[in-house]
Amino acid sequence: MEGRDMESRGGGESGFDYAAALAELEEMAAKVESADTGIDDIDRYMRRSMKLVEECRAYLRRAREKLDALDEE
């Protein structure tokens, strides 16, 4: 059961934590919206967010493939 709980939080065998990635994206979005954030920081946040979004999409794609495989069984 522990392994299953880990995957529901986003850990799993790949080590990618989906929930943590979403939390980081939300935090960066708030910082980008702040008037106190400089342009260099915004650029850094945007680059990091693009990487996280790419990783989240790959994670969701793998999860969907696993579900599809289960449906076929």
C-alpha positions as a LaTeX table, in Angstrom:
\begin{tabular}{lrrr}
\hline
Residue & $x$ (\AA) & $y$ (\AA) & $z$ (\AA) \\
\hline
Met1 & 0.00 & 0.00 & 0.00 \\
Glu2 & 2.88 & 2.37 & 0.75 \\
Gly3 & 4.17 & 2.21 & $-2.85$ \\
Arg4 & 0.71 & 2.94 & $-4.17$ \\
Asp5 & 0.40 & 5.95 & $-1.86$ \\
Met6 & 3.77 & 7.19 & $-3.10$ \\
Glu7 & 2.57 & 7.06 & $-6.71$ \\
Ser8 & $-0.64$ & 8.92 & $-5.86$ \\
Arg9 & 1.52 & 11.74 & $-4.51$ \\
Gly10 & 3.57 & 11.68 & $-7.66$ \\
Gly11 & 6.71 & 9.87 & $-6.52$ \\
Gly12 & 6.71 & 6.43 & $-8.04$ \\
Glu13 & 9.62 & 4.69 & $-9.64$ \\
Ser14 & 10.81 & 7.68 & $-11.68$ \\
Gly15 & 11.37 & 9.83 & $-8.60$ \\
Phe16 & 9.32 & 12.65 & $-10.14$ \\
Asp17 & 6.97 & 14.26 & $-7.64$ \\
Tyr18 & 3.99 & 15.59 & $-9.59$ \\
Ala19 & 2.40 & 17.30 & $-6.58$ \\
Ala20 & 5.65 & 19.08 & $-5.72$ \\
Ala21 & 6.04 & 20.20 & $-9.34$ \\
Leu22 & 2.52 & 21.67 & $-9.32$ \\
Ala23 & 3.21 & 23.45 & $-6.05$ \\
Glu24 & 6.42 & 24.92 & $-7.46$ \\
Leu25 & 4.58 & 26.07 & $-10.60$ \\
Glu26 & 1.93 & 27.79 & $-8.47$ \\
Glu27 & 4.60 & 29.47 & $-6.38$ \\
Met28 & 6.44 & 30.73 & $-9.46$ \\
Ala29 & 3.19 & 32.00 & $-10.99$ \\
Ala30 & 2.54 & 34.08 & $-7.88$ \\
Lys31 & 6.07 & 35.49 & $-8.00$ \\
Val32 & 5.78 & 36.36 & $-11.70$ \\
Glu33 & 2.53 & 38.22 & $-11.01$ \\
Ser34 & 4.18 & 40.27 & $-8.28$ \\
Ala35 & 5.25 & 43.78 & $-9.23$ \\
Asp36 & 8.35 & 43.30 & $-7.07$ \\
Thr37 & 9.77 & 40.55 & $-9.32$ \\
Gly38 & 12.53 & 41.69 & $-11.67$ \\
Ile39 & 12.69 & 40.80 & $-15.35$ \\
Asp40 & 15.70 & 38.52 & $-14.85$ \\
Asp41 & 13.81 & 36.56 & $-12.20$ \\
Ile42 & 10.75 & 36.34 & $-14.44$ \\
Asp43 & 12.90 & 34.91 & $-17.22$ \\
Arg44 & 14.38 & 32.35 & $-14.80$ \\
Tyr45 & 10.91 & 31.38 & $-13.54$ \\
Met46 & 9.57 & 31.05 & $-17.07$ \\
Arg47 & 12.42 & 28.75 & $-18.10$ \\
Arg48 & 11.99 & 26.61 & $-14.99$ \\
Ser49 & 8.21 & 26.47 & $-15.47$ \\
Met50 & 8.59 & 25.28 & $-19.08$ \\
Lys51 & 10.82 & 22.44 & $-17.85$ \\
Leu52 & 8.36 & 21.50 & $-15.10$ \\
Val53 & 5.38 & 21.56 & $-17.47$ \\
Glu54 & 7.27 & 19.27 & $-19.83$ \\
Glu55 & 8.02 & 16.87 & $-16.98$ \\
Cys56 & 4.40 & 16.97 & $-15.76$ \\
Arg57 & 3.11 & 16.17 & $-19.25$ \\
Ala58 & 5.52 & 13.24 & $-19.57$ \\
Tyr59 & 4.44 & 11.97 & $-16.14$ \\
Leu60 & 0.76 & 12.19 & $-17.08$ \\
Arg61 & 1.44 & 10.50 & $-20.43$ \\
Arg62 & 3.15 & 7.58 & $-18.66$ \\
Ala63 & 0.29 & 7.34 & $-16.16$ \\
Arg64 & $-2.24$ & 7.28 & $-19.01$ \\
Glu65 & $-0.29$ & 4.54 & $-20.78$ \\
Lys66 & $-0.29$ & 2.47 & $-17.58$ \\
Leu67 & $-4.06$ & 2.94 & $-17.23$ \\
Asp68 & $-4.62$ & 2.01 & $-20.86$ \\
Ala69 & $-2.52$ & $-1.13$ & $-20.39$ \\
Leu70 & $-4.64$ & $-2.09$ & $-17.37$ \\
Asp71 & $-7.82$ & $-1.58$ & $-19.38$ \\
Glu72 & $-6.52$ & $-3.96$ & $-22.03$ \\
Glu73 & $-5.94$ & $-6.75$ & $-19.50$ \\
\hline
\end{tabular}
